[in-house]
Amino acid sequence: MPRTQRSLKSNLTTLTTSNGSTPKKRNVTKRKTSPKVSNSRKKELFPHLPRFPYAFIPCKERSDQLNKAWFDDLDRIEDHIKRYKLKQDEYTAYHYTGKK
């Protein structure tokens, strides 16, 4: 028997093997929760209407780190919240429901 074959056999005997099957990992997806958005008719909160009907305002503690922002879609607000890992008490989001 060649030398490499003997080395392979000796190495294989030292390996541990399992008799049963290994448990499969479950793909658990987190539930997607949408942010709490309040309806508002105050035009002062929405200076960029009709293009951006969503306003995002950080709380006073985070106002030095984040600025006010306006969005065109609710998905963009969700991305913004995920990016900065914000909790629901750290921001206020509004959707304009008045006449344009």
N, C-alpha and C positions, 0 to 999 in steps of 0.2 A: 504494500500500500504506500502511495506517495506520502511525503511528509505533510503536505497541505491538507490532504484528506484526513490524516490522523489528527491534526490540529483541529480541524472542523468538528470531527466526532467528539473530541474531548471537550470542546467549547459548548457543543450542543447539549451534552449531558449535564453541564453545570447550570444551564438556563432553567428558569422556573416556567412551567407551563400550567395553564388552568385547565381543569377537566371540563368545566361547564362553559356555558356561553357568557360573555361579558354583557352587563346591562347596557342597553342603549340609552343615550342621553336624549331627553325629551326637549324638543324645541319649544320653550315656553316664551310666548310673546307677551310683552307688557301691554296692558290695556291702555289704549290711547284715550286720554281724557282731554277734552277741549277746555280751553281757558274760560273763565267766567267773564262774559262780556255784557255790560249794561247798555241799554238803549238810552240815547240822549238826543235832545233837540237843540242843544246850545250850539249856536254857530261859532262861538268864540273858541270852542275846543277843536274845531275842524277848519283851519284856515286854507286847506288844500282841497276843498270840495270842487267838483264831484269825483275827482280822480282817487282820493284817499278817504273813504268813509269810515275808517277805523282809526281811533286814537289810542295810543299807549302812553300812560303816564306812570313813572316809577314813584314809589313812596318816598317820604322825606329822608329816610335813612339811606336809600340807594340813589338819591337824586344827584349826589356828587360823583357817582360812578356811571350812571345812565342818564341819557337825555330823553326828552319827550320824542315820540316817534309816531309817524302816521303810516298806515298800511292800506293796501288795496284789497287784501283778502285775509280771511281768518287763518288760513294756513301759514301765512307769513308771520302772524303774531305767534303762533305755536312754535315756529322755528326760532323766533327771537327769544322766547321764553326758555326753550331747550338749550340754546346757545349759552345763555347767561345763567342757566340753572336756577331760575327764579321760582319762588313759592307764590301761592295765590295771594298772600297778604303783603307781598313786596311790590305789587303793581296794581293799577286799575286800567281796565280796557273799556272803551266805549265804541258803540256803533251808532252812526248818525241815522236817525229815522224821520227827521223832519223833511220839509219840502226843499227841493234843491233849486 
